[in-house]
Amino acid sequence: MKIIAITLFLFLSQVVCGQSQTDFRDFSQNGSEYKILNGLRFKSDDISFSGNEQIEILGRSFRAAKFSLTTTISVQTLSTLGLKEVSVYKKIPASFEIFVAEDTNRILHDKIIQEIFGLWAKRKLYSGEYFFDFSSNESDYLLTWTPDLVNVKGFYFVWFNGRVAKIVFKGYQNVEDEGWGVMDSFTATNFRIRLAGKDFEAYRFPLRPQKKFLKLFQEGFFKAS
């Protein structure tokens, strides 16, 4: 029981506090194909460019650079309820694909900004398709949209610095492995977006309408930035 409690404490500490900045690597200097990764950081030994593909985002087609990486994440493998709740976590190698596309005309940006404002102004969280999150540092900011049951569906999107990234879970290295919370774990411990020199998670719980976003929208910040 003590070992389980210690394991849970260490995992939750990582989720709340995040990893140290030195754990996250910038792969944008690996070559011309990797430059589009500027601002994205991963806790991984390597990432590989797999070519370009057309992907659909919010009903529009975009040409995206495709990257693959393998990293170790912590997933929940057991949860029991009783006098005391017991949760067990396991570290498992998992594979992800990262698609990054340019949003040069800010088509996605403007659509997401309007969607978030329309929801959060009414103190709503879910559009019927996505939940949203927002983080900012000075003039830089990110916009994230995740489907319901993000850990089951295994993907989400992040808009940052004129680009959009699609994060996709492809599977565990060992097909016999299984666990819960794969996207939450990857986001909390293996992935960061750099905004004006500071690293941010793509989303953090609890998700909530943010007064700062509403104020910036009303001041015209997103049109001027």
N, C-alpha and C positions, 0 to 999 in steps of 0.2 A: 504493500500500500504506500509505503514511504517513497519507493522508487517511482511509482506512478505519479504521486503528488509532485515530486521534484521535476519529472519530465514535463508535466503539464505547466508548471511554473516557468520553466525555461522557454517553452514554446510561446506561452502568452507574453513573456517578456520581450521576445523577438518581435511578436506581432505589434505590441504597443509601442515599443521603442524603435523598431527597425534595426537593420544592421548598420555597422559603422560605414561611413562614406567610402572608405578604402576597399570595402568588399565589392563594390560595384564598378564594373569596367566599361569604359567608353571604347566602342569598336569602330567609331566613325573614321579613324585614321588608317584602317586596314587596306584601303584602296578606294578607287573612284566609286565603285558600286556601293561602298559602305558609308559614303558621306551623308546620305539621307538619314542615317541613324544618329546624327549629331543631336544631342539633347536627351537621347535615350541611354540608359545605363542598366546593365544586367549583371546579376551575380551568377556568372557562368565562366567556364574556362575558355570557351570559344563560341563563335557564331559563324554560320556559313551562308553565303549568298547563293540563292537557288534560282535566280533569274527574275523575270517580270511576268506578272499575271494581271488579267482584268478581274477586279472584284467589285461586288455590288455593295454600296453603302447608302442607306436611306433611299433606295430606289434609283440610284445613279451609278453608272459604271466608271471606275477609276483604274488607271494603270498603276500598279503598285509593285515595288520591289519586295521580293519574298526572301525571308531569312529563316534559318532553322537553328535551334539551340537545344542543348540538354543540360538540365540543372537538377539539383537535389532540393526537393520541397518536403515540408512536414504536413502530413495529412492525418486526419482522425480515422482510426481503425476500429475503435470500440467506444461505446457509450452505454452506461448502465444507470438506471434510476432505482433508488431505494432510499434508505436512511441517508445515504450520501451518494451524490452523483460522481461516477468514476468515468473519466475519459482517458483514452490511450491514443498517443500519436506516434507515427512512424516516419522516418525519413526515407524517401523513395526517389530514385532518379526518374525524371519525367521529361518528355519532349514537347516543345512548343514551336509554333510558327509565328513569325512577326511579319505582317504586311505593312508597308509604309508608302503612302501616296501623298502627292502635293495637292493642296487645296488652294491653288493659285488665285482663283476668282472668289474665294471665301464663300463658296456655295454652301458647303457643309457647315461652316462656321456660323453663317447668318441663320440657317435653318435651325441649328441646335440652340443658338442664343434665344431665338424667338420661342422655341419649344420649352426651354427651361423657364424663361420668364413667365410664360403663360401658365405653367404649372405652379411654380413657387409663389407667384403673386396670389394664388388661391390657396396656398399652403397645402398643395398636393405633391405627392412624390412620384407617382407612377402614371405614365402616359397611356397605359394599356399595352405598351410594347417595351418601354425602357424606363429604368431609373437613371438619375443623373447625379453628377458630382462636379464640383468646381473648386479649384485651388489657384492662388495667385501669389506673385512675388514681384513687387514694383509693377512694371508694365507688362510683364510676362504672365501668362495664365494657361491653364489647361481645362478642358471640358471633357468629361467622361460620360459615356452612356453604356449601361449594362442591361442585358435582358433579365426578366424574372428568372429565378433558378439559374443564376449565372454559373454556379459550380456544376450544374447538370448539363447545361447547354455548351459550356466550355469556350466562350468567347466574349469579348467586349471591345469597345472602341475608345480611343483617346485622341482628341484634337489638341495640338500644341504647335506654336510657332509656325503657323501656315501649313502644317502637315497633319495627316491623320494616320494613326496606327491601329491595326486590328490585331489583337492578341488572341491566339487560338491554341487550346490544349489539344495535342495530338495523341497522347497516350503515355502509359508508363513503359519504361525500358523492359521490365519483366511483365509479360502479359498476365501473369498470375497475381500481380500486385493490385490492390484496390484500396480506396480510402475516400474520405469526404473532405470537401473544402479546398479542392485543388486550385481554383482561380483566386480565392481569397488568400491562400498561402503564398502563391507565386507573387501576387500583388504586394503583400505585406513584407516579404523577405527576399525577393529575387529581382525586383524591377523598380526602377525609379525614372522620373522625368525631371530634368534639370531646368529650373526657371530662374534666370538672373542669378546664377551662381549657387542656388540652393536646390537640393533634391527633394522631390515630392512623390508620394504614392499616387497611383492612378485614382484610387478611391479609398475612403476610410469610413468605417462605421462609427456612430450611427449616421446614415444618410438623412439629410434634413434640408428644408428650404433655408437658404442663406440670405440674411439681410444685406450682407456686403454685396452680393451679386445683384440683388434688386436695386440697391442704391446706385451701383455703377451703371446698370442698364438705364436707369432714369436720367442719369447725368450724361448719357451718350458716350460713355467710355468705350464700349465695344465697337462703335462706329468710327471713333477717332483712332483707335489703336492699330 
